[in-house]
Amino acid sequence: APSFAKSVFKDSSDARMASRQTNFASLPPQEQTRQNMWAQTMIQRINPCPQGYEWNRIDAPSGYHCRGRNHFISDELLAEGKGGIYM
């Protein structure tokens, strides 16, 4: 994201969860569930799919793909908290 883009994180909890996003695969299953819930909330706050699809977690590359398979948000973009989507 451009350096002038503002973060959408609302509090220190968002910043803590963001710092864990790029390590998603190494989290225990229960923590992955919690992390995914946070990520889905952030995705809706930052970048809902332009075509209205829901987002699914994928492992390679690590991040979220819309169900229409046209858009992707990497864990790195999500952890940055400033928006961004690959089309």
C-alpha positions in Angstrom: 0.0 0.0 0.0 1.2 3.6 -0.5 2.9 5.1 2.5 0.1 7.7 2.8 -2.6 4.9 3.2 -4.1 4.8 6.7 -4.3 1.6 8.7 -7.7 0.2 9.4 -6.7 -1.4 12.6 -8.9 0.0 15.4 -6.9 -1.1 18.5 -3.8 -3.0 19.8 -5.7 -6.3 19.4 -5.9 -5.7 15.7 -2.2 -5.0 15.6 -1.4 -8.1 17.6 -3.5 -10.3 15.3 -2.0 -8.7 12.2 1.5 -9.6 13.4 0.5 -13.3 13.6 -1.2 -13.4 10.1 2.0 -14.2 8.1 2.7 -17.1 10.5 -0.8 -18.6 10.0 0.4 -22.1 9.0 2.5 -22.5 12.2 -0.4 -21.6 14.6 -2.1 -24.4 16.5 -5.5 -25.3 15.0 -7.6 -23.5 17.6 -5.5 -20.3 17.1 -5.9 -20.7 13.3 -9.6 -20.7 13.7 -9.4 -17.5 15.8 -7.0 -15.9 13.4 -9.2 -16.7 10.4 -12.2 -15.1 12.1 -10.1 -11.9 12.6 -8.9 -12.1 9.0 -12.4 -12.4 7.7 -13.5 -9.4 9.7 -10.5 -7.3 8.4 -11.2 -8.4 4.8 -14.8 -7.2 5.1 -13.6 -3.9 6.6 -10.8 -3.4 4.1 -11.6 -5.2 0.8 -14.9 -6.9 0.3 -14.8 -8.8 -3.0 -15.7 -6.3 -5.8 -18.1 -9.0 -7.2 -19.7 -9.8 -3.8 -18.1 -13.2 -3.3 -17.1 -14.6 0.1 -13.4 -15.2 0.8 -11.8 -18.6 1.4 -8.5 -19.4 3.1 -5.9 -20.9 0.8 -2.4 -22.2 1.7 -0.4 -21.7 -1.4 0.1 -18.9 -1.9 -1.0 -18.1 1.7 -3.9 -15.8 1.9 -7.6 -15.5 0.8 -9.2 -16.1 -2.6 -12.7 -15.0 -3.4 -15.1 -17.8 -4.3 -15.2 -16.3 -7.8 -11.5 -17.0 -8.0 -10.8 -13.6 -9.5 -9.4 -11.8 -6.5 -6.7 -12.6 -3.9 -5.5 -11.0 -0.7 -2.1 -12.2 0.6 -1.4 -12.7 4.3 1.2 -9.9 3.9 -1.3 -7.4 2.5 -3.8 -8.3 5.3 -1.1 -7.9 8.0 -0.3 -4.5 6.6 -3.8 -3.3 7.4 -4.0 -0.7 4.6 -6.0 -2.5 2.0 -4.8 -4.1 -1.2 -6.2 -6.8 -3.5 -4.7 -8.7 -6.4 -7.0 -9.0 -9.4 
